[in-house]
Amino acid sequence: MQSMTAQVDVIVPVHSQTRPIARLAESVLMHTRLPVRIIVVAHNIDASLVASSLREFASDPRVEIVELRDGIPSPAGPLNAGLDRVTAPWFTKIDSDDHLRPGAIDGWVERAVSTGADAVIPPMVLPASGVGFPTPPRRPFRRRLDPVRDRLSYRTSTMGLFDAELRDLARPIAGLETGEDILPSIRLWFGARRIVAARERDAYLVGEGAEDRVTESGRPFAAELAFAQVIGDDAAWNRMSREARDAVTRKLIRVHVLGALGRRGVTAEAIAASGRALEVLIGTDPSPLKPLSRLDNELIAALRSSDVTQSEIGALVERRRRYAQPAALLTPALRHVAHRDGPVRFLAASLLAQRRAGRAALAT
């Protein structure tokens, strides 16, 4: 049994007693050489129920159970409560239905110390299906990562290892039902001093079949896009360089606005919410849109217009699903075709990221 002061605090928000948190605890406590502490935040649930789910690990002195009752169905509250209790030099967060590959935390800390990094980004893998998440679509053969050139904003998940001095940057936005982790991820990737990629074998293992995930419950489209106003008002956002803000804006539009329309369906409410979000993200400055595809720009213009019908927007959303067409691969001005965020280079980087994710899924 470890008695040393923890070197890594592991924050685990728990919203349901059905989560396999004993598996999580075992992956950390039984397969980490460094002294660790698991801070389990029982969110709107009795601590005794969480302790029951932890089984024998509930009595482990390296496990601390904290009860938080705020009545808010958002992951922000419990994560902030966990961050308030961080005292170790390093911290990480693990969702309650996920776990780690054996030795992952040791590998993350070793990578951080050997490179002088204050943030380590691990691969994320679905072990049940043997596939990985291809985010971020970074440059190949890079260990030290640049937030713009390696497209780190496409990694919204803040799973990884962080220096305790970055704790305040990691705080999610209270009051948002979803998207509460978008701004913290931006703050971390652009606020960390040095970010490195973890080894492929030191993977974060994502659970499958968690039907009661807080962020996957049904909600209005406007709630999904409420993050836009929060980002625009944030002081850290306004301190970022123009290049950085443009890169993040392209990601937010590409994934969270246009991508959400493709996932959720085209309704009058979705069109109105998308238009409002685009006005906040773009305003009167069209420069972030230049490297996006002609199809993306056409859809954005339609969403910002008052003269386009719902059926016309629906047709554009359907067209956007087909990548093998010139309008999906070319930019409005040909001089932007070779931009790192242009469709051709972005697609190539995404394909390479998928191969890298596949290797991580198979690594041992």
Backbone hydrogen bonds in HBPLUS format (Angstrom, degrees):
<---DONOR---> <-ACCEPTOR-->    atom                        ^
c    i                          cat <-CA-CA->   ^        H-A-AA   ^      H-
h    n   atom  resd res      DA  || num        DHA   H-A  angle D-A-AA Bond
n    s   type  num  typ     dist DA aas  dist angle  dist       angle   num
A0007-GLN N   A0035-PRO O   2.73 MM  28  5.57 170.5  1.74 142.7 142.6     1
A0090-TRP N   A0007-GLN O   3.20 MM  83  6.21 140.6  2.37 140.4 151.5     2
A0037-ARG N   A0008-VAL O   3.05 MM  29  6.49 148.3  2.15 160.4 163.8     3
A0009-ASP N   A0090-TRP O   2.93 MM  81  6.33 161.2  1.97 143.6 146.0     4
A0092-THR N   A0009-ASP O   2.93 MM  83  6.40 144.9  2.05 161.2 166.5     5
A0010-VAL N   A0037-ARG O   2.74 MM  27  6.02 166.8  1.76 167.0 170.8     6
A0039-ILE N   A0010-VAL O   2.70 MM  29  5.87 161.6  1.73 152.8 159.4     7
A0011-ILE N   A0092-THR O   2.82 MM  81  6.18 170.8  1.83 157.1 157.4     8
A0094-ILE N   A0011-ILE O   2.95 MM  83  6.28 161.2  1.98 165.6 167.6     9
A0012-VAL N   A0039-ILE O   2.86 MM  27  6.02 164.1  1.88 157.4 153.7    10
A0041-VAL N   A0012-VAL O   2.93 MM  29  6.10 159.3  1.98 136.8 143.3    11
A0014-VAL N   A0041-VAL O   2.85 MM  27  5.87 159.9  1.89 164.0 157.1    12
A0043-HIS N   A0014-VAL O   2.79 MM  29  5.76 167.6  1.80 165.8 169.6    13
A0019-ARG N   A0016-SER O   3.42 MM   3  5.98 171.6  2.43 113.9 115.7    14
A0021-ILE N   A0019-ARG O   2.88 MM   2  5.57 139.6  2.05 102.2  91.4    15
A0023-ARG N   A0020-PRO O   3.21 MM   3  5.64 128.6  2.49 105.7 116.6    16
A0025-ALA N   A0021-ILE O   2.86 MM   4  6.07 167.9  1.88 148.6 151.4    17
A0026-GLU N   A0022-ALA O   2.91 MM   4  6.08 159.8  1.95 147.9 153.5    18
A0027-SER N   A0023-ARG O   3.01 MM   4  6.22 157.9  2.06 147.7 153.2    19
A0028-VAL N   A0024-LEU O   3.17 MM   4  6.50 139.5  2.34 147.0 157.8    20
A0028-VAL N   A0025-ALA O   3.19 MM   3  5.24 130.7  2.44  96.4 109.2    21
A0029-LEU N   A0025-ALA O   2.74 MM   4  5.80 166.4  1.75 166.5 167.0    22
A0030-MET N   A0026-GLU O   2.98 MM   4  5.25 153.8  2.05 132.3 140.4    23
A0103-GLY N   A0031-HIS O   2.97 MM  72  5.42 130.9  2.22 139.0 151.2    24
A0038-ILE N   A0062-ARG O   2.80 MM  24  6.21 163.1  1.83 164.2 170.1    25
A0064-GLU N   A0038-ILE O   2.87 MM  26  6.15 166.7  1.88 174.1 173.6    26
A0040-VAL N   A0064-GLU O   2.76 MM  24  6.00 158.8  1.80 164.9 170.8    27
A0066-VAL N   A0040-VAL O   2.71 MM  26  6.03 167.0  1.72 167.3 170.8    28
A0042-ALA N   A0066-VAL O   2.63 MM  24  5.93 153.8  1.70 160.6 169.0    29
A0068-LEU N   A0042-ALA O   2.83 MM  26  5.91 173.9  1.84 154.8 153.3    30
A0044-ASN N   A0068-LEU O   2.71 MM  24  6.01 172.4  1.72 163.6 166.4    31
A0049-LEU N   A0046-ASP O   3.09 MM   3  5.47 133.4  2.32 106.1 117.1    32
A0050-VAL N   A0046-ASP O   3.39 MM   4  6.83 153.6  2.46 145.7 152.6    33
A0051-ALA N   A0047-ALA O   2.85 MM   4  6.13 157.5  1.90 151.5 158.2    34
A0052-SER N   A0048-SER O   3.01 MM   4  6.21 147.5  2.12 137.7 146.0    35
A0053-SER N   A0049-LEU O   3.11 MM   4  6.42 150.8  2.20 141.2 148.3    36
A0054-LEU N   A0050-VAL O   3.00 MM   4  6.32 138.9  2.17 144.8 156.6    37
A0054-LEU N   A0051-ALA O   3.19 MM   3  5.03 125.8  2.50  90.5 104.5    38
A0055-ARG N   A0052-SER O   3.18 MM   3  5.23 147.9  2.28  99.9 109.3    39
A0057-PHE N   A0054-LEU O   3.15 MM   3  5.40 147.0  2.26 136.3 129.3    40
A0058-ALA N   A0055-ARG O   3.14 MM   3  5.86 166.3  2.16 121.3 125.5    41
A0060-ASP N   A0057-PHE O   3.15 MM   3  5.06 159.0  2.20 101.6 108.0    42
A0063-VAL N   A0060-ASP O   2.94 MM   3  5.57 161.8  1.97 126.9 128.6    43
A0074-SER N   A0072-ILE O   2.82 MM   2  5.57 139.2  1.99 104.5  92.8    44
A0079-LEU N   A0075-PRO O   3.36 MM   4  6.44 161.2  2.40 152.1 157.6    45
A0080-ASN N   A0076-ALA O   2.96 MM   4  6.10 162.9  1.98 157.9 162.9    46
A0081-ALA N   A0077-GLY O   2.95 MM   4  6.19 152.3  2.03 149.3 157.8    47
A0082-GLY N   A0078-PRO O   2.94 MM   4  6.17 152.0  2.02 142.6 149.7    48
A0083-LEU N   A0079-LEU O   2.87 MM   4  6.15 158.6  1.91 151.2 157.1    49
A0084-ASP N   A0080-ASN O   2.98 MM   4  6.19 144.4  2.11 142.7 151.7    50
A0085-ARG N   A0082-GLY O   3.01 MM   3  5.36 145.7  2.13 106.5 116.5    51
A0086-VAL N   A0083-LEU O   3.24 MM   3  5.27 165.7  2.27 106.0 110.3    52
A0164-ALA N   A0089-PRO O   2.83 MM  75  5.25 153.9  1.89 146.1 140.3    53
A0091-PHE N   A0162-PHE O   2.93 MM  71  5.49 151.8  2.01 151.4 160.5    54
A0162-PHE N   A0091-PHE O   2.99 MM  71  5.49 156.7  2.04 157.8 164.8    55
A0098-ASP N   A0095-ASP O   2.96 MM   3  5.39 162.6  1.99 121.9 124.8    56
A0099-HIS N   A0205-LEU O   2.99 MM 106  5.25 162.5  2.02 150.6 155.9    57
A0205-LEU N   A0099-HIS O   2.81 MM 106  5.25 150.7  1.90 153.8 159.0    58
A0101-ARG N   A0203-ALA O   3.13 MM 102  5.59 166.5  2.15 164.5 160.5    59
A0104-ALA N   A0101-ARG O   2.99 MM   3  5.56 148.1  2.09 152.1 149.5    60
A0107-GLY N   A0103-GLY O   2.98 MM   4  6.20 157.8  2.03 152.6 159.3    61
A0108-TRP N   A0104-ALA O   2.82 MM   4  6.14 152.6  1.89 153.7 161.8    62
A0109-VAL N   A0105-ILE O   2.99 MM   4  6.22 169.2  2.00 158.4 159.7    63
A0110-GLU N   A0106-ASP O   2.94 MM   4  6.08 161.9  1.97 148.5 154.3    64
A0111-ARG N   A0107-GLY O   2.96 MM   4  6.08 159.2  2.00 145.1 150.7    65
A0112-ALA N   A0108-TRP O   2.92 MM   4  6.18 157.0  1.98 149.0 155.6    66
A0113-VAL N   A0109-VAL O   2.89 MM   4  6.07 169.4  1.90 159.3 161.0    67
A0114-SER N   A0110-GLU O   2.98 MM   4  6.01 165.3  2.00 149.6 154.2    68
A0115-THR N   A0111-ARG O   3.16 MM   4  6.13 137.3  2.36 139.3 148.5    69
A0116-GLY N   A0112-ALA O   2.88 MM   4  5.67 121.1  2.23 141.2 154.9    70
A0117-ALA N   A0112-ALA O   2.96 MM   5  4.69 138.2  2.13 136.0 141.0    71
A0118-ASP N   A0194-ARG O   3.03 MM  76  5.72 154.5  2.09 144.2 149.5    72
A0163-ASP N   A0118-ASP O   2.95 MM  45  4.98 155.3  2.02 146.4 141.5    73
A0196-VAL N   A0119-ALA O   3.03 MM  77  6.48 158.9  2.07 153.5 158.3    74
A0120-VAL N   A0161-LEU O   2.88 MM  41  5.07 155.0  1.95 146.7 151.2    75
A0161-LEU N   A0120-VAL O   3.07 MM  41  5.07 155.5  2.13 139.7 146.8    76
A0121-ILE N   A0196-VAL O   2.92 MM  75  6.34 162.1  1.95 159.1 165.0    77
A0198-ALA N   A0121-ILE O   2.89 MM  77  5.64 169.4  1.90 134.9 134.0    78
A0204-TYR N   A0123-PRO O   2.90 MM  81  6.18 171.1  1.90 166.5 168.5    79
A0133-PHE N   A0124-MET O   2.84 MM   9  5.57 159.1  1.88 162.5 162.4    80
A0125-VAL N   A0204-TYR O   2.87 MM  79  6.17 163.1  1.89 165.3 170.7    81
A0206-VAL N   A0125-VAL O   2.71 MM  81  5.84 164.8  1.73 159.3 164.7    82
A0126-LEU N   A0131-VAL O   2.71 MM   5  5.43 173.3  1.71 167.8 170.3    83
A0130-GLY N   A0126-LEU O   2.85 MM   4  5.78 126.9  2.13 148.5 164.6    84
A0138-ARG N   A0136-PRO O   2.81 MM   2  5.40 134.7  2.02 106.7  92.5    85
A0197-ALA N   A0143-ARG O   2.84 MM  54  5.26 148.4  1.94 145.0 155.6    86
A0145-LEU N   A0195-ILE O   2.81 MM  50  5.52 171.9  1.82 151.8 154.5    87
A0150-ASP N   A0146-ASP O   2.86 MM   4  5.32 149.7  1.95 143.5 149.9    88
A0152-LEU N   A0147-PRO O   3.10 MM   5  4.92 145.8  2.22 126.8 136.6    89
A0151-ARG N   A0148-VAL O   3.10 MM   3  5.07 163.9  2.13 106.5 110.1    90
A0154-TYR N   A0151-ARG O   3.14 MM   3  6.02 167.1  2.16 123.4 127.0    91
A0155-ARG N   A0152-LEU O   2.90 MM   3  5.51 164.8  1.93 120.6 125.2    92
A0166-LEU N   A0163-ASP O   2.87 MM   3  5.65 165.9  1.89 125.0 129.8    93
A0167-ARG N   A0164-ALA O   3.05 MM   3  5.25 159.4  2.10 114.9 116.7    94
A0169-LEU N   A0166-LEU O   3.04 MM   3  5.37 125.5  2.34 106.3 120.6    95
A0170-ALA N   A0166-LEU O   3.26 MM   4  6.57 136.0  2.47 148.5 160.7    96
A0170-ALA N   A0167-ARG O   3.08 MM   3  5.27 136.2  2.28 100.9 113.0    97
A0171-ARG N   A0168-ASP O   3.37 MM   3  5.45 165.6  2.39 103.6 107.7    98
A0173-ILE N   A0180-GLU O   3.21 MM   7  4.86 157.0  2.26 123.5 128.9    99
A0182-ILE N   A0179-GLY O   3.20 MM   3  5.45 166.1  2.22 110.2 114.5   100
A0185-SER N   A0181-ASP O   3.11 MM   4  6.11 154.6  2.18 139.7 146.1   101
A0186-ILE N   A0182-ILE O   3.15 MM   4  6.47 155.4  2.21 148.2 154.9   102
A0187-ARG N   A0183-LEU O   2.88 MM   4  6.16 166.0  1.90 159.6 163.5   103
A0188-LEU N   A0184-PRO O   2.87 MM   4  6.05 159.4  1.92 150.5 155.7   104
A0189-TRP N   A0185-SER O   2.96 MM   4  6.09 175.5  1.96 153.7 155.2   105
A0190-PHE N   A0186-ILE O   3.03 MM   4  6.02 157.6  2.08 149.7 155.7   106
A0191-GLY N   A0187-ARG O   2.72 MM   4  5.34 114.3  2.15 132.5 147.3   107
A0191-GLY N   A0188-LEU O   3.30 MM   3  4.97 142.7  2.45  90.9 101.5   108
A0192-ALA N   A0188-LEU O   2.92 MM   4  5.56 145.7  2.04 147.0 147.9   109
A0202-ASP N   A0199-ARG O   3.04 MM   3  5.44 146.2  2.16 110.0 119.8   110
A0211-GLU N   A0209-GLY O   2.99 MM   2  5.60 118.8  2.37 112.0  95.1   111
A0213-ARG N   A0210-ALA O   3.38 MM   3  5.85 149.0  2.48 121.2 118.2   112
A0216-GLU N   A0213-ARG O   3.20 MM   3  5.46 161.7  2.23 108.6 114.2   113
A0223-ALA N   A0220-PRO O   3.06 MM   3  5.41 129.9  2.32 103.8 116.0   114
A0224-GLU N   A0221-PHE O   2.98 MM   3  5.16 124.2  2.30 100.4 115.0   115
A0225-LEU N   A0221-PHE O   3.28 MM   4  6.68 134.8  2.50 144.1 156.1   116
A0225-LEU N   A0222-ALA O   3.17 MM   3  5.22 134.7  2.38  95.7 107.7   117
A0226-ALA N   A0223-ALA O   3.38 MM   3  5.06 164.9  2.40  97.0 101.3   118
A0228-ALA N   A0225-LEU O   3.20 MM   3  6.05 162.7  2.24 123.6 126.5   119
A0231-ILE N   A0227-PHE O   2.94 MM   4  6.20 159.0  1.99 161.2 166.4   120
A0232-GLY N   A0228-ALA O   3.12 MM   4  6.37 166.1  2.14 151.1 154.5   121
A0233-ASP N   A0229-GLN O   3.19 MM   4  6.38 137.7  2.38 142.9 152.9   122
A0234-ASP N   A0231-ILE O   3.06 MM   3  5.21 161.2  2.10 109.8 115.9   123
A0238-ASN N   A0234-ASP O   3.29 MM   4  6.62 155.4  2.35 146.1 152.1   124
A0239-ARG N   A0235-ALA O   3.12 MM   4  6.39 121.2  2.49 139.5 154.5   125
A0239-ARG N   A0236-ALA O   3.17 MM   3  5.13 144.3  2.31  95.8 106.3   126
A0240-MET N   A0237-TRP O   3.20 MM   3  5.42 152.6  2.28 104.1 112.1   127
A0245-ARG N   A0241-SER O   2.97 MM   4  6.25 167.4  1.98 155.9 158.9   128
A0246-ASP N   A0242-ARG O   2.93 MM   4  6.06 159.8  1.97 150.7 156.4   129
A0247-ALA N   A0243-GLU O   3.04 MM   4  6.21 158.1  2.08 144.7 150.5   130
A0248-VAL N   A0244-ALA O   3.01 MM   4  6.27 164.0  2.04 155.3 158.9   131
A0249-THR N   A0245-ARG O   2.86 MM   4  5.96 159.8  1.90 148.2 154.6   132
A0250-ARG N   A0246-ASP O   3.00 MM   4  6.22 158.5  2.05 149.7 154.3   133
A0251-LYS N   A0247-ALA O   3.24 MM   4  6.54 156.5  2.30 142.4 148.4   134
A0252-LEU N   A0248-VAL O   2.90 MM   4  6.19 165.0  1.92 158.4 162.0   135
A0253-ILE N   A0249-THR O   2.95 MM   4  6.14 161.1  1.99 153.0 157.6   136
A0254-ARG N   A0250-ARG O   2.85 MM   4  5.90 167.6  1.86 150.7 155.0   137
A0255-VAL N   A0251-LYS O   2.87 MM   4  5.83 169.2  1.88 157.0 159.5   138
A0256-HIS N   A0252-LEU O   2.90 MM   4  5.10 126.8  2.19 120.2 135.5   139
A0257-VAL N   A0252-LEU O   3.14 MM   5  6.59 126.7  2.44 148.7 160.4   140
A0258-LEU N   A0253-ILE O   2.89 MM   5  6.00 167.9  1.90 167.5 169.6   141
A0261-LEU N   A0257-VAL O   3.13 MM   4  6.37 148.9  2.23 143.4 151.0   142
A0262-GLY N   A0258-LEU O   3.22 MM   4  6.58 151.7  2.31 144.6 151.5   143
A0263-ARG N   A0259-GLY O   3.05 MM   4  6.38 143.6  2.19 143.4 153.7   144
A0264-ARG N   A0260-ALA O   2.76 MM   4  5.78 170.8  1.77 158.7 161.3   145
A0265-GLY N   A0261-LEU O   2.97 MM   4  5.40 149.7  2.06 135.1 141.7   146
A0271-ILE N   A0267-THR O   2.93 MM   4  6.17 159.2  1.97 153.8 159.1   147
A0272-ALA N   A0268-ALA O   3.03 MM   4  6.23 164.1  2.06 148.5 152.6   148
A0273-ALA N   A0269-GLU O   2.97 MM   4  6.13 163.9  1.99 148.7 153.3   149
A0274-SER N   A0270-ALA O   2.89 MM   4  5.96 157.3  1.94 145.4 152.1   150
A0275-GLY N   A0271-ILE O   2.94 MM   4  6.12 158.9  1.98 148.9 154.5   151
A0276-ARG N   A0272-ALA O   3.05 MM   4  6.33 157.9  2.10 148.4 153.9   152
A0277-ALA N   A0273-ALA O   3.00 MM   4  6.23 160.9  2.04 149.1 154.2   153
A0278-LEU N   A0274-SER O   2.92 MM   4  6.12 159.0  1.96 151.4 157.2   154
A0279-GLU N   A0275-GLY O   3.04 MM   4  6.26 152.7  2.11 145.1 152.1   155
A0280-VAL N   A0276-ARG O   3.18 MM   4  6.48 151.9  2.26 145.7 152.5   156
A0281-LEU N   A0277-ALA O   2.94 MM   4  6.19 162.6  1.97 152.8 157.7   157
A0282-ILE N   A0278-LEU O   2.80 MM   4  5.71 159.2  1.84 152.5 157.3   158
A0283-GLY N   A0279-GLU O   2.85 MM   4  4.85 127.0  2.14 114.3 130.4   159
A0285-ASP N   A0282-ILE O   3.11 MM   3  5.68 158.0  2.16 139.4 139.0   160
A0289-LEU N   A0286-PRO O   2.94 MM   3  5.58 146.9  2.06 121.4 130.9   161
A0290-LYS N   A0287-SER O   3.31 MM   3  5.63 155.5  2.37 111.8 117.7   162
A0292-LEU N   A0289-LEU O   3.00 MM   3  5.38 151.0  2.09 114.5 123.8   163
A0297-ASN N   A0293-SER O   2.94 MM   4  6.23 164.6  1.96 152.8 156.8   164
A0294-ARG N   A0330-LEU O   2.86 MM  36  6.11 141.4  2.01 168.3 159.7   165
A0298-GLU N   A0294-ARG O   2.89 MM   4  6.06 151.9  1.97 145.0 152.9   166
A0295-LEU N   A0327-ALA O   3.01 MM  32  5.42 149.9  2.10 143.1 137.5   167
A0299-LEU N   A0295-LEU O   2.96 MM   4  6.21 159.3  2.01 151.5 156.4   168
A0300-ILE N   A0296-ASP O   2.86 MM   4  6.09 159.9  1.90 152.6 158.7   169
A0301-ALA N   A0297-ASN O   2.95 MM   4  6.09 162.6  1.98 146.5 151.0   170
A0302-ALA N   A0298-GLU O   3.06 MM   4  6.26 151.0  2.14 140.3 148.3   171
A0303-LEU N   A0299-LEU O   2.94 MM   4  6.21 155.9  1.99 151.1 157.2   172
A0304-ARG N   A0300-ILE O   3.06 MM   4  6.28 139.7  2.23 145.2 155.8   173
A0305-SER N   A0302-ALA O   3.17 MM   3  5.09 154.1  2.24  98.9 106.8   174
A0313-ILE N   A0309-THR O   3.07 MM   4  6.42 157.9  2.12 150.6 156.3   175
A0314-GLY N   A0310-GLN O   2.89 MM   4  6.11 155.8  1.95 146.7 154.1   176
A0315-ALA N   A0311-SER O   2.98 MM   4  6.21 149.3  2.07 142.3 149.5   177
A0316-LEU N   A0312-GLU O   3.11 MM   4  6.41 151.0  2.19 142.9 150.4   178
A0317-VAL N   A0313-ILE O   2.93 MM   4  6.24 156.5  1.99 153.3 159.6   179
A0318-GLU N   A0314-GLY O   3.06 MM   4  6.31 155.1  2.12 145.7 152.0   180
A0319-ARG N   A0315-ALA O   2.96 MM   4  6.23 155.1  2.02 145.1 152.1   181
A0320-ARG N   A0316-LEU O   2.96 MM   4  6.19 147.9  2.07 145.7 154.3   182
A0321-ARG N   A0318-GLU O   3.13 MM   3  5.44 150.0  2.22 105.2 113.9   183
A0322-ARG N   A0319-ARG O   3.07 MM   3  5.73 161.4  2.11 118.8 124.1   184
A0325-GLN N   A0323-TYR O   2.89 MM   2  5.68 138.4  2.06 102.0  90.9   185
A0328-ALA N   A0325-GLN O   2.98 MM   3  5.49 144.1  2.11 115.1 125.5   186
A0329-LEU N   A0326-PRO O   3.03 MM   3  5.16 143.7  2.16 103.7 114.5   187
A0330-LEU N   A0326-PRO O   2.84 MM   4  5.79 143.1  1.98 163.0 169.7   188
A0336-HIS N   A0333-ALA O   3.02 MM   3  5.93 170.3  2.03 128.9 132.1   189
A0337-VAL N   A0334-LEU O   3.08 MM   3  5.31 169.2  2.10 113.5 116.5   190
A0339-HIS N   A0336-HIS O   3.11 MM   3  5.23 164.4  2.14 109.7 113.5   191
A0342-GLY N   A0339-HIS O   2.87 MM   3  4.89 158.6  1.91 106.4 113.2   192
A0346-PHE N   A0342-GLY O   2.90 MM   4  5.85 160.3  1.94 162.4 168.8   193
A0347-LEU N   A0343-PRO O   2.92 MM   4  5.77 155.4  1.98 135.9 142.7   194
A0348-ALA N   A0344-VAL O   3.02 MM   4  6.25 160.9  2.05 147.6 153.0   195
A0349-ALA N   A0345-ARG O   2.89 MM   4  6.07 161.9  1.92 149.0 153.9   196
A0350-SER N   A0346-PHE O   2.90 MM   4  6.09 149.9  1.99 144.9 153.5   197
A0351-LEU N   A0347-LEU O   2.96 MM   4  6.23 152.4  2.03 149.2 156.0   198
A0352-LEU N   A0348-ALA O   3.03 MM   4  6.33 158.2  2.08 149.8 155.5   199
A0353-ALA N   A0349-ALA O   2.89 MM   4  6.07 148.5  1.99 141.1 150.5   200
A0354-GLN N   A0350-SER O   2.95 MM   4  6.21 143.8  2.08 141.7 150.9   201
A0355-ARG N   A0351-LEU O   3.18 MM   4  6.51 152.0  2.26 143.8 150.3   202
A0356-ARG N   A0352-LEU O   2.95 MM   4  6.24 157.4  2.00 148.3 154.8   203
A0357-ALA N   A0353-ALA O   2.84 MM   4  6.01 154.1  1.91 145.0 152.3   204
A0358-GLY N   A0354-GLN O   2.94 MM   4  6.16 148.1  2.04 141.1 149.7   205
A0359-ARG N   A0355-ARG O   3.03 MM   4  6.38 152.0  2.11 146.6 153.4   206
A0360-ALA N   A0356-ARG O   3.00 MM   4  6.32 155.4  2.07 146.7 153.5   207
A0361-ALA N   A0357-ALA O   2.98 MM   4  6.22 145.0  2.10 142.9 152.3   208
A0362-LEU N   A0358-GLY O   3.25 MM   4  6.53 135.1  2.47 137.7 148.3   209
A0362-LEU N   A0359-ARG O   3.10 MM   3  5.19 132.5  2.33  97.4 110.2   210
A0363-ALA N   A0359-ARG O   2.94 MM   4  6.04 119.4  2.31 141.8 158.4   211
A0363-ALA N   A0360-ALA O   3.31 MM   3  5.00 144.6  2.44  91.2 101.1   212
